[in-house]
């Protein structure tokens, strides 16, 4: 069709790859910002040491807002994670034992593992792609201590 715009699949694929990289950078930035915010809050609370209850209540609200931005629920188990691992390829986070069990089962079946996060197009998750997410673990542990 004359004058019709065509987009090659490689262009679309390249754009999606760039967006995934951006999402990974955003996730990493959120993890770092959350960790720094939690450190600052913990330090401030220690300095307050019980003085100024209004300040502590405000801090509690700030912590709740900060932590609500980070999802502590594993997309596989639908439970709060204890040992989160981040997929270096797509940036999604899972409970370590749950994703390793899926990888092991699928490997025995000689099949590839798709990322279990809904909407993710990563279709070949490997154990080597997984790294511990220390920042998220720290945020989860901090939230548990507050409960």
N, C-alpha and C positions, 0 to 999 in steps of 0.2 A: 504494500500500500504506500503510494508516494506521500512523503511528508510525515509519515507516522514515526514516532520515536520508538526506537528499540533499545533495550538494555540487555546486555549480555549477562548470562548467569554468572560468569566469573566476576563481573562488576558487582552484582548483588552479593555474591559470596564474599568478596573482598570487603564490602561495606558491613556485612554482618560480622565478619571477623574483627573489624575495627571497633564495632559497637561492643562486642564481647570484651575486647581489651579495655575499652573505656569503662565498662561495668566493673571489671576486675580492679581497675585503678580506683574507682569510686568506692568499692567495697573495702579495699585496703585503707583508703583515706578515712572512711567511716570508722574502721577498727582502730586506727591510730588516734583519731579525734576522741573516740569513746574512751580509750585507755588513758589518754592525757586528762580528759575531763574527770574520770573516776579518780585518778591520782590526785588531781587538784582538790577535789571534793574531800577525799580521805584526809589529805593534809590539813585542809581548812577545819574539818571536824575535830581533828586532833588538837589544833590550835585553840579552837573554841572550848574544848573540854567541858562541855555542859553549860557554858555561859551563852546567853542570847538564844533562847528557844525559838524565837521567830526566825533567826538566821538558819538554824538547823532545819526547821520546817520547810523553808524555801529551798534549801539544798536537797532535801528529800524529794521535793517536786521536780527539781532540775535533774536529779538522778533518774527519776521515773521517766521523764521525757527523753533523756539521752538513751536509756536502756530500751525504751519502746521502739527506738529506731533500729535496734539490732534484733534479728530474729533468732531466738534461742531454741526453736523447735526444729528437730530433724525432719527433713521431708520424707524420710523412709519410715521411721518409727512413730512419727507424730508426737514424740515426747521430748522434753527438755534434754539437750545434749549434755553429756558429761565429759567426753573426749572428742571435741570437734576437730575435723580435718577439712582443709580447703583443697578443692580441686584446682590445680595450677592452670589447667586449660580453660575451664569455663568460669571459675571463680566461685562455684557453689560450695556450700558447707554441709557436711553430714556427720552423723555419729560414726566414729571410727569402726566400731565392731559391726555395725549394720552394713556399711558400704563394703567392708572387707568380706563379709559373708556373701553378699551378692556377687562380688567379683569372683570369689572362690567357686560358688555354685555355677555361674555362667561359664567360667573357664573349664570346669569339668564337663559341661555340655558343649564345649568348643564353640561358644557363642560370645559375641561382643556385649559389653555392658553399656547401656544407655544411661546418661545422667538421669537420676530419678526426680530431679527438680522439674516440675511441670513447665513446659514451654521451652526447655533447653534442647538445643539441637546437637549437643555433643554425644556422639554415638559410640565412643570407644574409650571408656574410663578404664584406666589401669592403676594398679597399686602405686606405681612410680609417679603418678600424677598427684598423689595425695601428700599434703604436708600438714603437720599439726598447726592449728590456729590458736596460738598462745594468747593473742589479744582477746579473742572471743571467749576462750576458756576462763581467762581472768575476769571478764565481765560477768560471765555466768556464775562463777564462784563468789564474786562480790555480791551479786543479787541474792544468792542463797544465804550468805551471811546476814543480809539485811532482813530476811524473812523471819 
